[in-house]
Amino acid sequence: MADGPVVVNSGGGGAAIAIVVAVIGIGILLIMTGVIDLGGGGGKDINVKIDAPAVEAPATPNSGG
């Protein structure tokens, strides 16, 4: 029954999986950092108006006289 050694070729399958996982990881990183925008905001213009508070000068004491 011994026909000879059985050779299992474990060629580039692991490398191909590593490349696919790396590309997916880089894509997720770019989406999370905002480099790639998938159209979530739609280019909305947010107008924020901030008025400065009214500040009055303190009253000066009379010099007397």
Backbone bond lengths (Angstrom), bond angles and torsions (degrees), N, CA, C in turn:
res aa  C-N    CA-C-N  psi(-1)  N-CA   C-N-CA  omega(-1)  CA-C   N-CA-C  phi
1 M - - - 1.432 - - 1.514 112.18 -
2 A 1.282 119.47 -10.16 1.456 121.38 -179.57 1.509 108.74 -82.70
3 D 1.335 115.16 102.79 1.455 120.24 -179.66 1.522 111.92 -90.25
4 G 1.285 117.19 -12.05 1.456 121.24 -178.42 1.520 110.18 133.01
5 P 1.318 115.83 177.34 1.465 118.81 -178.09 1.533 111.42 -70.11
6 V 1.305 115.15 145.71 1.462 121.14 176.54 1.525 107.83 -96.09
7 V 1.325 115.64 120.75 1.461 121.14 -178.64 1.529 108.11 -102.12
8 V 1.320 116.29 123.37 1.465 121.49 177.42 1.518 107.59 -104.83
9 N 1.323 115.03 120.06 1.458 119.76 -179.65 1.520 108.89 -87.75
10 S 1.318 116.61 114.79 1.465 121.21 177.13 1.522 108.83 -109.87
11 G 1.304 116.39 53.96 1.466 124.90 -173.02 1.511 115.88 -55.87
12 G 1.327 117.39 -121.61 1.461 121.86 -170.97 1.503 114.77 -95.19
13 G 1.310 119.15 16.84 1.460 120.16 179.35 1.512 112.68 -63.81
14 G 1.309 117.18 -41.62 1.467 120.92 179.07 1.515 112.17 -66.24
15 A 1.330 116.17 -37.90 1.462 119.82 178.90 1.526 110.68 -67.28
16 A 1.327 117.18 -38.93 1.462 120.42 179.69 1.526 110.65 -65.49
17 I 1.330 116.13 -41.09 1.468 119.69 178.46 1.529 110.23 -65.86
18 A 1.322 117.46 -39.14 1.461 121.17 179.02 1.525 111.08 -63.60
19 I 1.322 117.38 -39.70 1.468 121.00 179.13 1.523 110.61 -65.97
20 V 1.335 117.08 -43.45 1.466 120.66 179.93 1.524 110.18 -63.70
21 V 1.324 117.59 -43.87 1.464 120.88 179.36 1.525 110.52 -64.44
22 A 1.336 117.86 -38.67 1.464 120.90 178.80 1.523 111.36 -65.22
23 V 1.328 117.97 -42.07 1.468 121.11 179.52 1.526 110.48 -64.95
24 I 1.335 116.89 -42.28 1.466 120.04 177.78 1.529 110.21 -63.63
25 G 1.317 117.43 -42.28 1.461 121.19 179.28 1.516 112.71 -62.75
26 I 1.327 116.85 -42.60 1.464 120.50 177.92 1.528 110.34 -64.85
27 G 1.328 117.19 -40.44 1.460 120.58 178.00 1.517 112.32 -62.03
28 I 1.328 116.88 -43.55 1.466 120.70 178.45 1.525 110.15 -64.22
29 L 1.319 117.50 -40.59 1.457 121.20 178.70 1.531 111.25 -61.96
30 L 1.330 117.09 -42.97 1.465 120.25 179.95 1.517 111.86 -67.89
31 I 1.324 117.63 -35.18 1.465 120.44 177.54 1.526 110.09 -68.57
32 M 1.324 117.65 -43.05 1.467 120.88 -177.97 1.520 112.44 -68.33
33 T 1.325 118.39 -31.48 1.455 120.81 179.87 1.521 112.63 -85.05
34 G 1.336 117.77 -6.88 1.452 120.73 176.83 1.517 114.54 90.43
35 V 1.325 118.26 2.76 1.463 119.91 177.48 1.520 109.96 -66.89
36 I 1.318 116.59 -39.39 1.460 122.13 175.73 1.518 107.48 -105.86
37 D 1.349 116.91 121.15 1.465 121.60 179.37 1.516 107.75 -109.45
38 L 1.310 116.40 122.70 1.456 120.80 -178.19 1.528 112.06 -90.36
39 G 1.315 118.14 21.69 1.462 121.69 175.85 1.506 114.22 83.63
40 G 1.302 118.57 24.79 1.454 120.63 -179.39 1.516 112.97 -71.25
41 G 1.329 118.07 -35.79 1.463 121.24 -175.91 1.516 113.40 -84.63
42 G 1.289 118.10 -32.41 1.453 121.73 -179.69 1.514 113.79 70.85
43 G 1.313 118.53 16.37 1.456 121.42 177.91 1.514 113.19 69.66
44 K 1.319 118.49 34.92 1.461 121.44 179.82 1.520 109.94 -70.07
45 D 1.335 114.78 136.51 1.446 121.05 177.16 1.517 108.15 -97.78
46 I 1.304 116.65 115.89 1.457 121.29 -178.81 1.525 107.40 -101.91
47 N 1.331 116.24 115.98 1.452 121.66 -178.64 1.524 108.59 -99.97
48 V 1.305 116.01 117.17 1.458 121.29 179.73 1.522 107.57 -116.50
49 K 1.329 115.08 118.90 1.458 119.76 179.43 1.522 108.19 -110.31
50 I 1.320 115.56 125.84 1.453 121.28 179.96 1.521 107.48 -120.10
51 D 1.343 115.86 117.65 1.455 120.89 177.97 1.526 109.11 -89.31
52 A 1.326 114.31 137.72 1.456 118.84 177.35 1.525 108.80 -72.31
53 P 1.311 117.91 141.82 1.467 119.10 179.52 1.529 111.56 -68.45
54 A 1.322 116.56 147.79 1.459 121.21 178.55 1.529 108.24 -75.80
55 V 1.310 115.48 121.57 1.466 120.64 -178.58 1.520 107.59 -116.33
56 E 1.336 115.94 125.35 1.462 120.53 177.88 1.526 108.96 -101.25
57 A 1.314 114.36 145.87 1.462 119.73 178.15 1.518 109.19 -70.34
58 P 1.318 117.60 142.96 1.467 118.93 178.56 1.539 111.82 -66.29
59 A 1.304 114.88 149.99 1.465 119.56 179.73 1.518 109.86 -67.51
60 T 1.337 115.86 137.15 1.461 120.16 179.21 1.524 108.43 -92.86
61 P 1.303 116.77 137.94 1.481 118.35 178.58 1.536 110.91 -71.15
62 N 1.320 115.48 148.22 1.479 119.27 178.18 1.520 108.60 -68.63
63 S 1.328 114.13 146.65 1.461 118.81 -179.06 1.532 111.26 -78.52
64 G 1.301 117.61 -11.37 1.467 120.64 177.89 1.536 111.46 74.84
65 G 1.191 118.94 166.42 1.438 115.44 177.64 1.408 116.74 163.06
